[in-house]
Amino acid sequence: MFNSPLYNIANDLNIVNTTGTPILNSQSNTIYMLGGNWFNYNLTGFDELNSNVYFMGSNVQTINTPGGERFFRLTF
């Protein structure tokens, strides 16, 4: 786990994709620790590969993805 890229995001994550090409490309076993909400405005904005997304906030967190979303591993 510790050999994986780790991103600790303290607040909201906004993925704004107007091109249709993934703009958040995960490497194998990337770990995202999110303290806020997840916003993705196009299904192709996030390329999950084998990534792990952890919602770590102390308040209620939301996933807002009007275009849909895919996660490889999602933990609340």
C-alpha positions as CSV (number, residue, x, y, z in Angstrom):
1,M,0.0,0.0,0.0
2,F,2.8,2.5,0.8
3,N,4.5,2.0,-2.6
4,S,1.4,3.4,-4.3
5,P,0.9,7.0,-5.3
6,L,-1.0,8.7,-2.5
7,Y,-3.1,11.9,-2.8
8,N,-4.6,13.4,0.3
9,I,-7.2,15.9,-0.8
10,A,-8.5,17.9,2.2
11,N,-11.5,19.4,0.6
12,D,-13.8,18.9,-2.5
13,L,-12.5,17.3,-5.7
14,N,-13.9,18.9,-8.9
15,I,-13.2,17.1,-12.1
16,V,-14.3,19.4,-14.9
17,N,-13.9,17.7,-18.3
18,T,-15.0,19.3,-21.5
19,T,-12.8,17.3,-23.9
20,G,-14.0,13.7,-23.3
21,T,-10.5,12.6,-22.5
22,P,-9.7,11.5,-18.9
23,I,-8.1,14.4,-17.0
24,L,-7.6,12.4,-13.8
25,N,-5.6,9.3,-14.8
26,S,-4.9,6.9,-12.0
27,Q,-1.8,4.8,-12.0
28,S,-2.0,1.3,-10.8
29,N,-3.0,1.2,-7.1
30,T,-3.3,5.0,-6.7
31,I,-4.9,6.0,-3.4
32,Y,-7.1,9.1,-3.1
33,M,-8.1,10.1,0.4
34,L,-10.8,12.7,0.1
35,G,-12.0,15.0,2.9
36,G,-14.7,16.7,0.9
37,N,-17.2,15.9,-1.9
38,W,-16.6,14.3,-5.2
39,F,-17.8,16.1,-8.3
40,N,-17.3,14.8,-11.8
41,Y,-19.1,16.4,-14.7
42,N,-18.4,13.8,-17.4
43,L,-18.1,10.0,-17.1
44,T,-14.8,10.1,-18.9
45,G,-13.2,12.6,-16.5
46,F,-11.8,10.0,-14.1
47,D,-9.9,6.9,-15.3
48,E,-10.1,4.6,-12.2
49,L,-7.8,1.7,-13.3
50,N,-6.9,-0.1,-10.0
51,S,-7.3,3.0,-7.8
52,N,-8.7,3.2,-4.3
53,V,-10.9,6.2,-3.3
54,Y,-11.5,6.7,0.5
55,F,-14.0,9.2,1.8
56,M,-12.3,10.3,5.1
57,G,-14.3,13.5,6.0
58,S,-15.8,14.0,9.4
59,N,-19.1,15.4,7.9
60,V,-21.5,14.0,5.4
61,Q,-19.8,13.6,2.0
62,T,-21.5,13.3,-1.4
63,I,-20.7,12.0,-4.9
64,N,-22.2,14.2,-7.6
65,T,-21.7,12.8,-11.1
66,P,-24.4,13.8,-13.6
67,G,-22.7,11.8,-16.3
68,G,-22.2,8.7,-14.1
69,E,-19.1,7.4,-12.4
70,R,-17.0,4.2,-12.1
71,F,-14.8,3.3,-9.2
72,F,-12.5,0.4,-8.9
73,R,-12.5,0.4,-5.1
74,L,-14.6,2.9,-3.0
75,T,-14.5,3.0,0.8
76,F,-16.6,5.2,3.1
